[in-house]
Amino acid sequence: MTAKKNFLDAMKFRHACKLFDKTKKISKANQNYILELGRLSPSSMGLEQWKFVVIEDKDTNQLLQEACYNQPQVGTASFNVIILAKVEELKPGSKYLENILQRYGINKEKRRNRYEQFYHQIKDIKSWGVAQCHIAAANMMTGAAFIGIDSCPIGGFDSDKVKRLLKLKLKYQEVALIISFGHRAKDAPKKMRLSFDEVVEFY
């Protein structure tokens, strides 16, 4: 029961922190722990459709805040993680995809064929990749809460401005989500959620 309670407590602790305490910095060890949770996250077909770009520099975070419609949590965070969804790398025959397939040894041809069929059937490969990145984001935020670190997912941003900030070629990767991490500057508001019975239905 202790493990269950600890995890539930972390879920209750986590909230979308809108302002961080600039004087409290997250250690490198804890930062790496959070990023490792993202790396170890599950992904459809094991393709790991993400890349994590960490922004620690104060001035760069201020520029990022401007690209996020001046949301203060971005500029006050100890660090921000920009999650990029792979797009070009997910095309059949890409170097990235071939490297992934090498993991499967004699089964790689079967997996390659299955993926190529999927790729040509799905309507929006970009949105599919972005959705995979959100799995990693959730794990990082929950894992951070487990050790008392706050976060805020940033879905409101000017994608082109963020890409220019990172000097990205626009077609190769998509900005899936930005997560700000730090320690809250003030107490969290009361958590508001629908009841269990309102969101769960058994058939």
C-alpha positions in Angstrom: 0.0 0.0 0.0 2.9 2.4 0.6 4.0 2.4 -3.0 0.4 3.1 -4.1 -0.1 5.9 -1.6 3.2 7.5 -2.6 2.3 7.5 -6.2 -1.2 8.9 -5.5 0.4 11.6 -3.4 2.6 12.5 -6.3 -0.4 12.8 -8.5 -2.2 15.0 -6.0 1.0 17.1 -5.6 1.4 17.7 -9.3 -0.3 20.8 -10.8 0.3 23.1 -13.6 2.5 25.5 -11.8 2.1 29.0 -13.2 5.1 30.7 -11.4 8.3 29.2 -10.2 10.7 30.4 -7.5 13.8 31.7 -9.4 16.0 31.2 -6.4 15.4 27.4 -6.3 17.4 25.5 -8.9 17.0 21.8 -9.8 20.1 19.8 -9.4 21.8 18.1 -12.4 21.1 14.7 -10.9 17.3 15.4 -10.6 17.3 17.0 -14.1 18.8 13.8 -15.5 16.4 11.7 -13.6 13.4 13.6 -15.2 14.9 13.3 -18.7 15.6 9.6 -18.1 11.9 9.1 -17.4 11.1 10.5 -20.7 13.7 8.4 -22.5 12.3 5.2 -20.9 8.7 6.0 -21.9 6.7 3.6 -24.1 6.1 4.6 -27.7 4.1 3.1 -30.5 6.1 0.5 -32.4 9.0 1.3 -30.2 10.0 4.2 -32.5 10.8 6.7 -29.7 9.3 9.6 -31.8 10.8 12.3 -29.5 13.9 14.4 -28.9 14.3 16.4 -25.7 15.9 19.9 -26.0 16.8 21.3 -22.5 17.0 25.1 -22.1 18.7 26.3 -19.0 20.2 29.6 -20.0 18.3 32.5 -18.4 18.3 34.7 -21.5 17.3 31.9 -23.8 14.4 31.0 -21.4 13.3 34.6 -21.7 13.2 34.4 -25.5 11.3 31.1 -25.1 8.8 32.8 -22.9 8.2 35.4 -25.6 7.5 32.6 -28.0 5.1 31.1 -25.5 2.9 34.2 -25.4 4.8 35.5 -22.4 3.6 32.9 -20.0 5.7 33.6 -16.8 6.3 30.0 -15.8 8.6 29.6 -18.8 10.8 32.5 -17.9 10.9 31.6 -14.1 11.6 27.8 -14.6 14.8 26.2 -13.5 14.8 24.7 -16.9 12.5 24.0 -19.9 12.2 20.9 -22.0 11.1 21.4 -25.6 9.9 18.0 -26.8 10.3 17.7 -30.6 8.4 15.1 -32.5 10.2 13.4 -35.3 8.6 13.8 -38.7 11.2 13.3 -41.5 12.9 10.5 -39.5 9.6 8.5 -39.6 9.6 8.1 -43.3 10.2 4.5 -44.5 13.8 4.0 -45.5 15.1 6.9 -43.3 18.5 6.4 -41.6 16.8 6.8 -38.2 14.2 4.2 -38.9 16.7 1.7 -40.2 18.8 2.1 -37.0 15.7 1.4 -34.9 15.0 -1.7 -37.0 18.4 -3.1 -36.3 17.3 -3.9 -32.8 15.1 -6.6 -34.0 17.6 -8.8 -35.8 16.0 -11.4 -38.0 12.6 -9.9 -37.4 13.5 -6.5 -38.8 12.0 -7.2 -42.3 8.7 -8.2 -40.8 8.6 -5.0 -38.7 9.7 -2.9 -41.6 6.9 -4.2 -43.8 4.3 -3.7 -41.0 5.5 -0.2 -40.4 5.4 0.7 -44.1 1.8 -0.5 -44.4 0.9 1.6 -41.3 2.8 4.7 -42.6 0.9 4.7 -45.9 -2.5 4.2 -44.2 -2.3 6.8 -41.4 -3.6 10.2 -42.4 -1.4 12.4 -40.3 1.9 11.0 -39.3 2.9 14.3 -37.6 0.0 14.3 -35.2 0.6 10.6 -34.4 4.2 11.5 -33.5 3.2 14.4 -31.4 0.7 12.2 -29.5 3.6 9.8 -28.6 5.6 12.7 -27.2 2.8 13.5 -24.8 3.3 10.0 -23.2 6.9 10.9 -22.4 5.8 14.3 -21.2 3.3 12.8 -18.7 5.9 10.5 -17.3 8.4 13.3 -16.8 5.9 15.5 -15.0 4.6 12.7 -12.8 8.1 11.5 -12.0 9.1 15.0 -11.1 6.2 15.4 -8.8 7.2 12.1 -7.1 10.4 13.8 -5.9 8.7 17.2 -5.1 9.5 19.0 -8.3 6.9 21.1 -10.0 6.1 21.4 -13.7 3.8 23.0 -16.2 3.0 21.7 -19.7 3.0 24.5 -22.2 0.7 23.9 -25.2 0.4 27.5 -26.1 3.3 28.7 -28.2 4.2 30.1 -31.6 5.8 27.0 -33.2 7.7 28.9 -35.9 9.3 31.2 -33.3 10.3 28.2 -31.2 11.8 26.6 -34.2 13.7 29.7 -35.2 15.0 29.9 -31.6 16.3 26.4 -31.9 17.5 27.0 -35.5 15.4 24.1 -36.7 14.5 23.4 -40.3 10.7 23.6 -40.3 9.8 20.4 -42.0 12.1 18.0 -40.2 10.7 18.1 -36.6 7.6 19.4 -35.0 7.4 21.1 -31.6 5.1 18.8 -29.7 5.1 20.3 -26.2 7.2 22.4 -23.9 7.5 21.6 -20.2 8.7 24.0 -17.6 10.3 22.6 -14.4 11.1 24.2 -11.1 9.8 24.8 -7.6 6.5 26.6 -7.0 6.7 30.2 -5.9 3.4 29.9 -4.0 1.0 27.2 -2.7 -0.9 25.2 -5.3 -4.6 25.9 -5.7 -7.1 23.2 -4.7 -7.1 20.4 -7.3 -10.4 20.3 -9.1 -11.4 17.1 -10.8 -14.6 15.3 -11.8 -15.5 12.4 -9.6 -14.5 8.8 -10.3 -18.0 7.8 -11.3 -18.2 10.8 -13.7 -15.1 9.7 -15.7 -15.2 5.9 -15.4 -17.8 3.7 -16.9 -17.7 -0.1 -16.8 -19.2 -2.4 -19.5 
